[in-house]
């Protein structure tokens, strides 16, 4: 019984759509672009740089995308709450 409930929760087609994916992508891109200029103390010693941007490495990317997911989840839930997103 528990397995059936878990599978039905995971396989719910209404939880994810192209609209929610687009909103999440936009929120992550905005968060990365804002974080690029807002992060003042960067991890300069990293060997990896994202998109040939000096001083913007994995730690900065993870921080900004984490914030982007939080903003995106709030945006999606808010739009669903006011019935603008199905």
C-alpha positions in Angstrom: 0.0 0.0 0.0 2.8 2.4 0.9 4.6 1.7 -2.4 1.5 2.5 -4.4 1.1 5.8 -2.6 4.7 6.7 -3.2 4.6 5.9 -6.9 1.4 7.9 -7.3 3.0 10.9 -5.6 6.1 10.7 -7.8 4.3 10.0 -11.1 1.9 12.9 -10.8 2.0 14.7 -14.1 0.4 17.9 -12.7 3.4 18.7 -10.5 5.8 19.5 -13.4 5.1 21.1 -16.7 6.9 23.3 -19.3 5.6 26.4 -17.5 7.1 25.4 -14.1 10.4 24.4 -15.8 10.5 27.8 -17.6 9.9 29.7 -14.4 12.6 27.7 -12.6 15.1 28.3 -15.4 14.4 32.1 -15.5 14.7 32.3 -11.7 18.1 30.5 -11.8 19.4 32.6 -14.6 18.4 35.8 -12.7 20.0 34.5 -9.5 23.3 33.6 -11.3 23.5 37.0 -13.0 22.7 38.9 -9.8 25.2 36.7 -7.8 27.9 37.4 -10.3 27.9 41.1 -9.3 26.7 40.8 -5.7 29.2 38.3 -4.3 32.0 40.4 -3.0 34.3 37.7 -1.3 34.9 35.1 -3.9 36.8 31.8 -3.8 39.7 32.9 -5.9 41.8 29.8 -5.3 39.5 27.5 -7.2 40.8 26.0 -10.4 37.4 25.8 -12.0 35.8 28.8 -13.5 32.3 28.8 -15.0 32.0 30.3 -18.6 35.6 31.8 -18.4 34.5 34.2 -15.7 37.4 34.7 -13.3 36.5 34.3 -9.7 33.1 32.6 -10.4 33.6 29.0 -9.6 31.7 26.0 -8.4 31.0 27.4 -4.9 29.5 30.6 -6.3 27.5 28.6 -8.9 26.1 26.3 -6.2 25.2 29.3 -4.0 23.4 31.2 -6.7 21.5 28.2 -8.1 20.4 27.3 -4.5 19.0 30.7 -4.1 17.5 30.5 -7.6 15.7 27.3 -6.7 14.3 28.8 -3.5 13.1 31.9 -5.4 11.7 29.6 -8.2 9.8 27.3 -5.8 8.3 30.4 -4.1 7.3 31.9 -7.4 5.7 28.6 -8.6 3.8 28.0 -5.4 2.6 31.7 -5.4 1.4 31.5 -9.0 -0.4 28.2 -8.3 -2.0 29.7 -5.2 -3.5 32.6 -7.2 -4.5 30.3 -10.0 -2.2 31.8 -12.7 -0.3 28.5 -13.1 -2.0 25.1 -13.6 
